[in-house]
């Protein structure tokens, strides 16, 4: 059974069972595959250097839109322009955090540096955003409904299984953030 992250003499530590590590690895890989663009971005060296993607479009998948939201709800043109200048580097940053967190899954006990903790926090947040979208969490009532699912033996369908995974990643991220705050206070 997983142990919450905590801050101590070794830094931020946590423990995950092998099945929990494999679950997280799979989730990280799934989000990475969602973030990887379907088409390669412009190979123009200057565009690559500054992160420009003249071909950027609003994602059709709601979960990817949640990861890469529009900058403005009321101005599609401004959102598209902003997306062209920022989306490439945002995708790369998110993929980097997910891959960095996945590297830490090779050990039973997790010992995180401050940079590792930031990568883990980002990765867990992105996983939770995707799960929240798949579970159609829109308000506190939806979230409360999902949080009521706590017993793995009652998972009878995809939605209940996703709710349990969402609750697990929420708990893990919450413990990580608490450990990060404790490290700042120390």
Secondary structure, 3 states (H helix, E strand, C coil): CCEEEEEECCEEEEECCHHHHHHHHHHHHHHHHHHCCCCCCCCCHHHHHHCCCCCCCCCCCHHHHHHCCCCCCCCHHHHHHHHHHHHHHHHHHHHHHHHHHHHHHHCCEEEECHHHHHHHHHHHHHHHHHHHHHCCCCCHHHHHHHHCCCCHHHCCCHHHHHHHHHHHHHHHHHHHHHHHHHHHHC
